[in-house]
Structure formats: structure tokens, C-alpha cells
């Protein structure tokens, strides 16, 4: 299982970092909260989001 940062996900989806944070806020993208300021996205959560959008 791979784990990605918000920056990495933004690059993969070709969107702004702020858009990824908005997806997280709207609970469209599940995250693992490593600490108060460190969020990580699993490969599974990313694939789930991508499949939802198609």
C-alpha cells in the first residue's frame, strides 16, 4: 500500500493543492491524519476517488 502527500496527489491529479484540501474538507477524499498538520492519502483512497469521478 502506497501513501501520498497532498502535494503528490495534486501533481497526480493535475490540480492545485487547495483543490485537494477542498476534497478532503468535503470528505470526498479520505485521509490519514499523521499529526495536526500532516495528512496522507492512501493509494486505495485515491483510486476510490478517481473511480467515483468517472
C-alpha positions in Angstrom: 0.0 0.0 0.0 1.4 3.4 -1.0 0.8 6.6 0.9 0.9 10.0 -0.7 1.2 13.6 0.5 -1.3 16.3 -0.5 1.3 17.7 -2.9 1.9 14.3 -4.6 -1.9 13.8 -5.1 -2.3 17.3 -6.5 0.5 16.6 -9.0 -1.0 13.2 -10.0 -4.5 14.7 -10.5 -3.0 17.8 -12.2 -4.9 20.1 -9.8 -4.0 22.8 -7.2 -3.1 21.8 -3.7 -6.0 23.8 -2.5 -8.4 21.7 -4.5 -7.1 18.5 -2.8 -7.7 20.2 0.6 -11.2 21.1 -0.5 -11.8 17.4 -1.5 -10.6 16.4 2.0 -12.8 19.0 3.7 -15.9 17.8 1.7 -15.0 14.2 2.7 -14.7 13.2 -1.0 -11.1 12.1 -0.3 -10.2 10.1 2.7 -7.1 10.9 4.6 -4.8 9.6 7.4 -4.0 12.3 9.9 -0.4 11.7 10.9 -0.4 14.8 13.1 -2.3 18.1 13.2 -0.6 19.4 10.1 0.4 16.2 8.3 -2.2 14.5 6.1 -1.6 11.4 4.0 -3.7 9.8 1.3 -3.6 6.1 0.7 -3.4 4.7 -2.8 -6.8 2.9 -2.1 -8.5 6.2 -1.1 -7.1 7.9 -4.2 -8.3 5.2 -6.5 -11.7 5.3 -4.8 -12.0 9.0 -5.5 -10.9 8.6 -9.2 -13.4 5.8 -9.7 -16.2 8.0 -8.2 -15.4 10.8 -10.6 -15.5 8.7 -13.8 
